[in-house]
């Protein structure tokens, strides 16, 4: 088995584990097993499910997986900005980390969707 194929199947296995974790978090919060922090548990479950989508797509299409990770990370970055800068208890280290993550994601988006130079100058 080639290393690339093994990595793809490991990504699929990681996606299954992450999806099961998300489902268990949603199930525990939905059945009332969690009294305090139910909203946090729902957020963790939904985030785990969303992050498992690119891992599921990777063995079948790397292009779809790249686009799926961008679709997942953009709302996550916006949510992190909202959470960190909303409260008064946020530390400057967390704010700096969220700003750095958002900037790196913006650079990644720019590099992905920038117009490519064509041969021949057209």
DOMARPA-161243 format. One record per atom (N, C-alpha, C): residue number from 1; residue in three letters; atom name; x, y negated, z negated. Coordinates in Angstrom, 2 decimals. Atoms other than C-alpha are relative to their C-alpha. Last residue first. Layout:
BEGIN
    n  res  atom        x        y        z
  NUM  ALA    CA        X        Y        Z
...
//
This chain:
BEGIN
    n  res  atom        x        y        z
  122  UNK     N     1.41     0.30    -0.23
  122  UNK    CA    -2.85   -36.76    21.65
  122  UNK     C    -0.80     0.10    -1.26
  121  UNK     N     0.39     1.35     0.36
  121  UNK    CA     0.88   -37.10    21.01
  121  UNK     C    -1.46    -0.34     0.25
  120  UNK     N     0.24     0.78    -1.20
  120  UNK    CA     2.00   -33.99    22.90
  120  UNK     C    -0.52    -1.39    -0.27
  119  UNK     N    -1.15     0.00    -0.90
  119  UNK    CA     1.68   -31.67    19.95
  119  UNK     C    -0.36    -0.79     1.25
  118  UNK     N     0.08    -0.93    -1.13
  118  UNK    CA    -1.09   -32.62    17.57
  118  UNK     C     1.26    -0.13     0.85
  117  UNK     N    -0.65     0.56    -1.18
  117  UNK    CA    -0.61   -34.20    14.16
  117  UNK     C    -0.01     1.05     1.11
  116  UNK     N    -1.27    -0.60    -0.37
  116  UNK    CA    -3.12   -32.76    11.71
  116  UNK     C     0.56    -0.68     1.25
  115  UNK     N    -0.09    -0.32    -1.43
  115  UNK    CA    -5.86   -34.93    10.28
  115  UNK     C     1.41     0.50     0.33
  114  UNK     N    -0.62     1.09    -0.76
  114  UNK    CA    -5.97   -34.64     6.50
  114  UNK     C     0.04     0.38     1.48
  113  UNK     N     0.88     0.56    -1.01
  113  UNK    CA    -8.50   -32.17     5.06
  113  UNK     C     0.61    -1.17     0.78
  112  UNK     N     0.81    -0.99    -0.72
  112  UNK    CA    -6.34   -29.80     3.06
  112  UNK     C    -0.73    -0.62     1.18
  111  UNK     N    -0.88    -0.84    -0.81
  111  UNK    CA    -3.63   -32.27     2.05
  111  UNK     C    -0.78     1.02     0.82
  110  UNK     N    -0.54     0.82    -1.08
  110  UNK    CA    -6.25   -34.79     0.93
  110  UNK     C     0.90     0.83     0.91
  109  UNK     N     1.06     0.23    -0.98
  109  UNK    CA    -8.11   -32.13    -1.05
  109  UNK     C     0.51    -0.82     1.18
  108  UNK     N     0.24    -1.28    -0.68
  108  UNK    CA    -4.89   -31.03    -2.75
  108  UNK     C    -1.09    -0.14     1.07
  107  UNK     N    -1.11    -0.19    -0.94
  107  UNK    CA    -4.01   -34.64    -3.54
  107  UNK     C    -0.19     1.29     0.79
  106  UNK     N     0.19     0.96    -1.09
  106  UNK    CA    -7.46   -35.11    -5.09
  106  UNK     C     1.10     0.11     1.04
  105  UNK     N     1.09    -0.52    -0.84
  105  UNK    CA    -7.05   -31.91    -7.11
  105  UNK     C    -0.27    -0.93     1.17
  104  UNK     N    -0.54    -1.13    -0.76
  104  UNK    CA    -3.68   -33.12    -8.36
  104  UNK     C    -1.06     0.63     0.90
  103  UNK     N    -0.90     0.50    -1.04
  103  UNK    CA    -5.22   -36.46    -9.32
  103  UNK     C     0.59     1.13     0.85
  102  UNK     N     0.81     0.63    -1.03
  102  UNK    CA    -8.11   -34.79   -11.14
  102  UNK     C     0.86    -0.55     1.12
  101  UNK     N     0.72    -1.06    -0.72
  101  UNK    CA    -5.80   -32.46   -13.05
  101  UNK     C    -0.81    -0.59     1.15
  100  UNK     N    -0.98    -0.70    -0.82
  100  UNK    CA    -3.49   -35.37   -14.00
  100  UNK     C    -0.67     1.10     0.83
   99  UNK     N    -0.38     0.90    -1.10
   99  UNK    CA    -6.43   -37.48   -15.20
   99  UNK     C     0.98     0.70     0.93
   98  UNK     N     1.14     0.04    -0.93
   98  UNK    CA    -7.77   -34.52   -17.20
   98  UNK     C     0.31    -0.93     1.17
   97  UNK     N     0.06    -1.28    -0.71
   97  UNK    CA    -4.36   -33.93   -18.79
   97  UNK     C    -1.14     0.01     1.02
   96  UNK     N    -1.09    -0.04    -0.97
   96  UNK    CA    -3.97   -37.63   -19.66
   96  UNK     C    -0.03     1.30     0.82
   95  UNK     N     0.35     0.92    -1.08
   95  UNK    CA    -7.39   -37.69   -21.31
   95  UNK     C     1.07     0.00     1.09
   94  UNK     N     1.07    -0.63    -0.78
   94  UNK    CA    -6.56   -34.58   -23.30
   94  UNK     C    -0.40    -0.90     1.16
   93  UNK     N    -0.61    -1.12    -0.72
   93  UNK    CA    -3.25   -36.08   -24.44
   93  UNK     C    -1.04     0.69     0.88
   92  UNK     N    -0.61     0.50    -1.22
   92  UNK    CA    -4.95   -39.39   -25.29
   92  UNK     C     0.65     1.12     0.80
   91  UNK     N    -1.38     0.42     0.18
   91  UNK    CA    -7.17   -37.68   -27.81
   91  UNK     C     0.59    -0.40     1.35
   90  UNK     N    -0.94    -0.57    -0.97
   90  UNK    CA   -10.93   -37.60   -27.41
   90  UNK     C     1.40    -0.56    -0.24
   89  UNK     N    -1.01    -0.82     0.68
   89  UNK    CA   -12.81   -38.46   -30.60
   89  UNK     C     1.03     0.59     0.95
   88  UNK     N    -0.98     0.88     0.62
   88  UNK    CA   -14.77   -41.37   -29.11
   88  UNK     C     1.13     0.80    -0.65
   87  UNK     N    -0.08     0.06     1.45
   87  UNK    CA   -16.71   -39.20   -26.74
   87  UNK     C     1.08    -0.95    -0.50
   86  UNK     N     1.28     0.36     0.59
   86  UNK    CA   -17.58   -39.83   -23.11
   86  UNK     C     0.14    -0.21    -1.51
   85  UNK     N     0.10     1.44     0.16
   85  UNK    CA   -14.08   -39.95   -21.64
   85  UNK     C    -1.33    -0.45    -0.59
   84  UNK     N    -1.14     0.56     0.72
   84  UNK    CA   -13.28   -36.29   -22.19
   84  UNK     C    -0.17    -1.50    -0.25
   83  UNK     N    -0.07    -0.46     1.38
   83  UNK    CA   -16.69   -34.88   -21.31
   83  UNK     C     1.11    -0.70    -0.77
   82  UNK     N     1.15     0.47     0.75
   82  UNK    CA   -17.26   -36.97   -18.16
   82  UNK     C     0.10     0.39    -1.48
   81  UNK     N    -0.13     1.46     0.15
   81  UNK    CA   -13.76   -36.44   -16.81
   81  UNK     C    -1.14    -0.53    -0.85
   80  UNK     N    -1.06     0.25     0.98
   80  UNK    CA   -14.05   -32.70   -17.50
   80  UNK     C     0.20    -1.50    -0.23
   79  UNK     N     0.52    -0.32     1.32
   79  UNK    CA   -17.39   -32.54   -15.69
   79  UNK     C     1.04    -0.26    -1.09
   78  UNK     N     0.93     1.05     0.38
   78  UNK    CA   -15.96   -34.33   -12.67
   78  UNK     C    -0.59     0.23    -1.39
   77  UNK     N    -0.79     1.20     0.29
   77  UNK    CA   -13.00   -31.95   -12.57
   77  UNK     C    -0.91    -1.15    -0.41
   76  UNK     N    -0.66    -0.22     1.28
   76  UNK    CA   -15.32   -28.93   -12.83
   76  UNK     C     0.84    -1.22    -0.41
   75  UNK     N     0.95     0.30     1.09
   75  UNK    CA   -17.51   -30.34   -10.05
   75  UNK     C     0.62     0.22    -1.38
   74  UNK     N     0.42     1.41    -0.06
   74  UNK    CA   -14.41   -30.48    -7.78
   74  UNK     C    -1.07    -0.32    -1.06
   73  UNK     N    -0.85     0.88     0.79
   73  UNK    CA   -12.93   -27.15    -8.94
   73  UNK     C    -0.44    -1.46     0.02
   72  UNK     N     0.14    -0.24     1.44
   72  UNK    CA   -15.76   -24.88    -7.78
   72  UNK     C     0.79    -1.03    -0.81
   71  UNK     N     1.39     0.28     0.36
   71  UNK    CA   -16.11   -26.23    -4.22
   71  UNK     C    -0.21     0.18    -1.50
   70  UNK     N     0.15     1.45    -0.02
   70  UNK    CA   -12.31   -26.31    -3.91
   70  UNK     C    -1.42    -0.41    -0.39
   69  UNK     N    -0.68     0.52     1.18
   69  UNK    CA   -12.10   -22.69    -5.07
   69  UNK     C    -0.08    -1.52    -0.03
   68  UNK     N     0.80    -0.24     1.20
   68  UNK    CA   -14.79   -21.73    -2.57
   68  UNK     C     0.68    -0.56    -1.24
   67  UNK     N     1.09     0.97     0.02
   67  UNK    CA   -12.92   -23.35     0.33
   67  UNK     C    -0.86     0.16    -1.26
   66  UNK     N    -0.59     1.34     0.18
   66  UNK    CA    -9.76   -21.42    -0.45
   66  UNK     C    -1.09    -1.06    -0.07
   65  UNK     N    -0.44     0.12     1.39
   65  UNK    CA   -11.75   -18.18    -0.95
   65  UNK     C     0.61    -1.38    -0.26
   64  UNK     N     1.21     0.20     0.81
   64  UNK    CA   -13.56   -18.64     2.38
   64  UNK     C     0.39    -0.18    -1.47
   63  UNK     N     0.49     1.34    -0.32
   63  UNK    CA   -10.20   -19.06     4.11
   63  UNK     C    -1.25    -0.33    -0.80
   62  UNK     N    -0.77     0.97     0.79
   62  UNK    CA    -8.76   -16.04     2.30
   62  UNK     C    -0.46    -1.43     0.29
   61  UNK     N    -0.35     1.15    -0.84
   61  UNK    CA   -11.53   -13.82     3.62
   61  UNK     C     0.74    -1.03    -0.86
   60  UNK     N     0.70    -0.06    -1.27
   60  UNK    CA   -12.48   -10.33     2.40
   60  UNK     C     0.38    -1.15     0.94
   59  UNK     N    -0.35    -1.20    -0.79
   59  UNK    CA   -10.11    -9.64    -0.47
   59  UNK     C    -0.62     0.02     1.40
   58  UNK     N    -1.38    -0.11    -0.47
   58  UNK    CA   -10.33   -13.32    -1.60
   58  UNK     C     0.31     1.29     0.77
   57  UNK     N    -0.12     0.25    -1.43
   57  UNK    CA   -14.13   -13.70    -1.77
   57  UNK     C     1.40     0.29     0.54
   56  UNK     N     0.77    -0.99    -0.76
   56  UNK    CA   -14.63   -12.06    -5.16
   56  UNK     C     0.22    -0.15     1.50
   55  UNK     N    -0.70    -1.28     0.16
   55  UNK    CA   -11.80   -14.11    -6.65
   55  UNK     C    -0.73     1.14     0.70
   54  UNK     N    -1.15    -0.07    -0.91
   54  UNK    CA   -13.30   -17.27    -5.16
   54  UNK     C     0.77     1.31    -0.12
   53  UNK     N     0.41    -0.03    -1.42
   53  UNK    CA   -16.67   -16.48    -6.86
   53  UNK     C     1.20     0.03     0.94
   52  UNK     N    -0.17    -1.35    -0.54
   52  UNK    CA   -15.19   -15.61   -10.29
   52  UNK     C    -0.34     0.09     1.49
   51  UNK     N    -1.40    -0.25    -0.32
   51  UNK    CA   -14.65   -19.27   -11.17
   51  UNK     C     0.24     1.41     0.55
   50  UNK     N    -0.40     0.83    -1.14
   50  UNK    CA   -18.38   -20.00   -10.92
   50  UNK     C     1.45     0.27     0.41
   49  UNK     N     0.65    -0.50    -1.21
   49  UNK    CA   -19.31   -17.06   -13.15
   49  UNK     C     0.43    -0.79     1.24
   48  UNK     N    -0.62    -1.29    -0.33
   48  UNK    CA   -16.74   -18.07   -15.75
   48  UNK     C    -0.61     0.60     1.27
   47  UNK     N    -1.32     0.28    -0.57
   47  UNK    CA   -17.95   -21.67   -15.63
   47  UNK     C     0.71     1.29     0.39
   46  UNK     N     0.19     0.50    -1.36
   46  UNK    CA   -21.56   -20.54   -16.12
   46  UNK     C     1.33    -0.31     0.68
   45  UNK     N     0.51    -1.07    -0.86
   45  UNK    CA   -20.63   -18.41   -19.11
   45  UNK     C    -0.17    -0.45     1.44
   44  UNK     N    -1.09    -0.95    -0.23
   44  UNK    CA   -18.46   -21.10   -20.70
   44  UNK     C    -0.46     1.13     0.93
   43  UNK     N    -0.96     0.64    -0.91
   43  UNK    CA   -21.19   -23.72   -20.25
   43  UNK     C     1.15     0.94     0.32
   42  UNK     N     0.59     0.04    -1.33
   42  UNK    CA   -23.81   -21.40   -21.76
   42  UNK     C     0.96    -0.61     1.02
   41  UNK     N    -0.04    -1.38    -0.50
   41  UNK    CA   -21.53   -20.70   -24.72
   41  UNK     C    -0.63     0.09     1.38
   40  UNK     N    -1.39    -0.30    -0.39
   40  UNK    CA   -20.95   -24.41   -25.21
   40  UNK     C     0.10     1.40     0.58
   39  UNK     N    -0.30     0.74    -1.22
   39  UNK    CA   -24.68   -25.06   -25.16
   39  UNK     C     1.40     0.26     0.50
   38  UNK     N     0.65    -0.71    -1.11
   38  UNK    CA   -25.29   -22.30   -27.71
   38  UNK     C     0.29    -0.70     1.33
   37  UNK     N    -0.84     0.02    -1.19
   37  UNK    CA   -22.73   -23.80   -30.06
   37  UNK     C    -0.60     0.73     1.18
   36  UNK     N    -0.65     1.29    -0.21
   36  UNK    CA   -24.46   -22.85   -33.27
   36  UNK     C     0.90     0.09     1.23
   35  UNK     N     0.83     1.04     0.61
   35  UNK    CA   -26.99   -20.02   -33.44
   35  UNK     C     0.59    -1.39     0.23
   34  UNK     N    -0.84     1.13     0.39
   34  UNK    CA   -25.49   -17.51   -31.02
   34  UNK     C    -0.91    -1.08    -0.57
   33  UNK     N    -1.03    -0.54     0.88
   33  UNK    CA   -27.27   -14.15   -30.79
   33  UNK     C     0.92    -1.10    -0.52
   32  UNK     N     0.04     0.60     1.33
   32  UNK    CA   -30.31   -15.94   -29.41
   32  UNK     C     1.01     0.55    -0.97
   31  UNK     N     0.76    -0.85     0.92
   31  UNK    CA   -30.88   -13.66   -26.44
   31  UNK     C    -0.04    -0.55    -1.41
   30  UNK     N     1.41    -0.09    -0.38
   30  UNK    CA   -29.88   -16.35   -23.95
   30  UNK     C    -0.84     0.82    -0.97
   29  UNK     N     0.65     1.28     0.25
   29  UNK    CA   -26.60   -17.25   -25.63
   29  UNK     C    -1.50     0.07     0.28
   28  UNK     N    -0.04     0.25     1.45
   28  UNK    CA   -25.46   -13.63   -25.86
   28  UNK     C    -0.69    -1.32    -0.34
   27  UNK     N     0.91    -0.92     0.66
   27  UNK    CA   -26.63   -12.92   -22.30
   27  UNK     C    -0.04    -0.25    -1.50
   26  UNK     N     1.36     0.46    -0.27
   26  UNK    CA   -24.93   -16.01   -20.90
   26  UNK     C    -1.03     0.88    -0.70
   25  UNK     N     0.18     1.28     0.70
   25  UNK    CA   -21.66   -15.09   -22.60
   25  UNK     C    -1.42    -0.52     0.20
   24  UNK     N     0.14    -0.28     1.42
   24  UNK    CA   -21.99   -11.48   -21.45
   24  UNK     C    -0.18    -1.26    -0.82
   23  UNK     N     1.32    -0.59     0.24
   23  UNK    CA   -22.66   -12.59   -17.88
   23  UNK     C    -0.22     0.31    -1.47
   22  UNK     N     1.01     1.03    -0.12
   22  UNK    CA   -19.64   -14.88   -17.90
   22  UNK     C    -1.40     0.51    -0.26
   21  UNK     N    -0.15     0.88     1.15
   21  UNK    CA   -17.37   -12.14   -19.23
   21  UNK     C    -1.05    -1.11     0.03
   20  UNK     N     0.59    -0.71     1.14
   20  UNK    CA   -18.73    -9.73   -16.63
   20  UNK     C     0.09    -0.83    -1.27
   19  UNK     N     1.46     0.03    -0.16
   19  UNK    CA   -18.01   -12.30   -13.91
   19  UNK     C    -0.69     0.72    -1.15
   18  UNK     N     0.45     1.36     0.30
   18  UNK    CA   -14.45   -12.81   -15.18
   18  UNK     C    -1.51    -0.12     0.12
   17  UNK     N    -0.15     0.21     1.45
   17  UNK    CA   -13.81    -9.05   -15.28
   17  UNK     C    -0.52    -1.38    -0.39
   16  UNK     N     0.99    -0.83     0.68
   16  UNK    CA   -15.23    -8.57   -11.77
   16  UNK     C     0.06    -0.23    -1.51
   15  UNK     N     1.31     0.61    -0.20
   15  UNK    CA   -13.23   -11.51   -10.44
   15  UNK     C    -1.11     0.79    -0.69
   14  UNK     N     0.07     1.16     0.89
   14  UNK    CA   -10.06   -10.11   -11.98
   14  UNK     C    -1.33    -0.71     0.12
   13  UNK     N     0.17    -0.51     1.36
   13  UNK    CA   -10.72    -6.80   -10.25
   13  UNK     C    -0.09    -1.12    -1.02
   12  UNK     N     1.37    -0.48     0.08
   12  UNK    CA   -11.20    -8.61    -6.93
   12  UNK     C    -0.29     0.55    -1.40
   11  UNK     N     0.86     1.18     0.09
   11  UNK    CA    -7.98   -10.52    -7.51
   11  UNK     C    -1.47     0.41    -0.10
   10  UNK     N    -0.11     0.49     1.38
   10  UNK    CA    -6.21    -7.22    -8.22
   10  UNK     C    -0.85    -1.25    -0.21
    9  UNK     N     0.85    -0.88     0.81
    9  UNK    CA    -7.58    -5.91    -4.92
    9  UNK     C     0.10    -0.35    -1.48
    8  UNK     N     1.42     0.26    -0.29
    8  UNK    CA    -6.18    -8.92    -3.09
    8  UNK     C    -0.92     0.88    -0.84
    7  UNK     N     0.36     1.26     0.66
    7  UNK    CA    -2.83    -8.61    -4.84
    7  UNK     C    -1.46    -0.33     0.25
    6  UNK     N     0.11    -0.26     1.43
    6  UNK    CA    -2.60    -4.95    -3.83
    6  UNK     C    -0.41    -1.26    -0.76
    5  UNK     N     1.26    -0.72     0.23
    5  UNK    CA    -3.38    -5.82    -0.22
    5  UNK     C    -0.20     0.28    -1.48
    4  UNK     N     1.11     0.92    -0.25
    4  UNK    CA    -0.63    -8.44    -0.18
    4  UNK     C    -1.35     0.66    -0.25
    3  UNK     N     0.14     0.85     1.18
    3  UNK    CA     1.85    -6.02    -1.80
    3  UNK     C    -1.17    -0.97     0.17
    2  UNK     N    -0.77     1.23    -0.05
    2  UNK    CA     1.34    -3.41     0.89
    2  UNK     C    -0.28    -0.86    -1.23
    1  UNK     N     0.84     1.17     0.00
    1  UNK    CA     0.00     0.00     0.00
    1  UNK     C     0.89    -1.24     0.00
//
